[in-house]
């Protein structure tokens, strides 16, 4: 009989995880460094800190 591994629950989405995913995805598409894009996103995040994501 085949034993099944219990499925992992997905982690809670956070602003940091979303920003990292956006930075790496954009880096792949544009060929830029993901660290550079992450820094740019961090600057924008600070600039627009009063806006919140609806999670």
VOBA-1610 file (N, C-alpha, C; in pm, whole numbers, padded with zeros to 5 digits, always signed):
BEGIN
Unk+00084-00118+00000Unk+00000+00000+00000Unk+00089+00125+00000Unk+00053+00220-00080Unk+00132+00342-00094Unk+00100+00439+00021Unk+00206+00490+00083Unk+00186+00585+00191Unk+00196+00726+00137Unk+00104+00809+00179Unk+00101+00948+00134Unk+00163+01038+00240Unk+00241+01133+00193Unk+00295+01233+00284Unk+00187+01336+00311Unk+00179+01384+00433Unk+00081+01490+00459Unk+00117+01616+00381Unk+00016+01681+00329Unk+00040+01803+00251Unk+00077+01917+00344Unk+00172+01997+00298Unk+00213+02115+00374Unk+00113+02227+00352Unk+00086+02299+00456Unk+00000+02416+00445Unk+00083+02531+00390Unk+00029+02605+00295Unk+00106+02719+00244Unk+00128+02823+00354Unk+00244+02886+00350Unk+00276+02989+00449Unk+00191+03113+00428Unk+00181+03192+00531Unk+00104+03315+00521Unk+00179+03414+00432Unk+00105+03475+00341Unk+00166+03575+00254Unk+00196+03701+00334Unk+00313+03753+00314Unk+00351+03877+00379Unk+00398+03974+00271Unk+00407+04098+00308Unk+00453+04200+00213Unk+00594+04168+00163Unk+00678+04116+00253Unk+00816+04085+00215Unk+00821+03971+00113Unk+00738+03869+00134Unk+00735+03756+00040Unk+00682+03800-00096Unk+00582+03885-00096Unk+00527+03935-00222Unk+00630+04020-00294Unk+00699+04107-00221Unk+00801+04193-00282Unk+00915+04109-00339Unk+00958+04004-00267Unk+01064+03918-00316Unk+01020+03844-00443Unk+00896+03798-00446Unk+00844+03728-00564Unk+00836+03822-00683Unk+00791+03944-00660Unk+00783+04043-00768Unk+00922+04076-00819Unk+01017+04095-00729Unk+01154+04130-00769Unk+01218+04019-00850Unk+01205+03895-00806Unk+01268+03785-00880Unk+01200+03761-01013Unk+01068+03773-01018Unk+00996+03756-01143Unk+01035+03864-01243Unk+01041+03988-01197Unk+01079+04099-01284Unk+01223+04084-01329Unk+01310+04036-01240Unk+01451+04017-01275Unk+01465+03913-01386Unk+01389+03806-01378Unk+01393+03703-01481Unk+01346+03760-01614Unk+01238+03838-01611Unk+01181+03891-01735Unk+01269+03999-01798Unk+01334+04082-01717Unk+01409+04196-01769Unk+01559+04175-01776Unk+01610+04073-01706Unk+01753+04048-01705Unk+01829+04136-01607Unk+01760+04212-01525Unk+01825+04294-01424Unk+01854+04210-01300Unk+01936+04264-01212Unk+01968+04195-01087Unk+01849+04205-00992Unk+01814+04093-00929Unk+01699+04094-00840Unk+01725+04178-00716Unk+01851+04186-00671Unk+01885+04269-00554Unk+01858+04416-00584Unk+01891+04458-00706Unk+01867+04596-00747Unk+01717+04625-00750Unk+01642+04533-00806Unk+01497+04551-00812Unk+01434+04548-00673Unk+01485+04462-00586Unk+01434+04456-00449Unk+01460+04588-00377Unk+01576+04649-00400Unk+01608+04778-00339Unk+01513+04886-00390Unk+01485+04883-00520Unk+01392+04980-00578Unk+01253+04963-00519Unk+01210+04839-00504Unk+01079+04813-00444Unk+01074+04859-00299Unk+01184+04841-00227Unk+01189+04885-00087Unk+01175+05036-00077Unk+01239+05108-00169Unk+01227+05254-00171Unk+01082+05295-00196Unk+01020+05228-00293Unk+00880+05260-00324Unk+00790+05225-00206Unk+00822+05114-00138Unk+00742+05073-00023Unk+00747+05178+00086Unk+00865+05235+00108Unk+00878+05341+00209Unk+00804+05466+00165Unk+00811+05498+00036Unk+00746+05618-00015Unk+00594+05609-00001Unk+00540+05489-00025Unk+00395+05470-00021Unk+00355+05384+00099Unk+00417+05406+00213Unk+00392+05325+00332Unk+00249+05337+00382Unk+00181+05444+00350Unk+00045+05463+00398Unk-00056+05376+00323Unk-00015+05317+00210Unk-00103+05226+00136Unk-00079+05084+00183Unk-00184+05007+00201Unk-00172+04870+00250Unk-00233+04773+00151Unk-00175+04653+00145Unk-00228+04548+00060Unk-00349+04484+00129Unk-00447+04449+00050Unk-00561+04376+00103Unk-00531+04228+00091Unk-00484+04168+00200Unk-00448+04026+00198Unk-00562+03941+00247
//
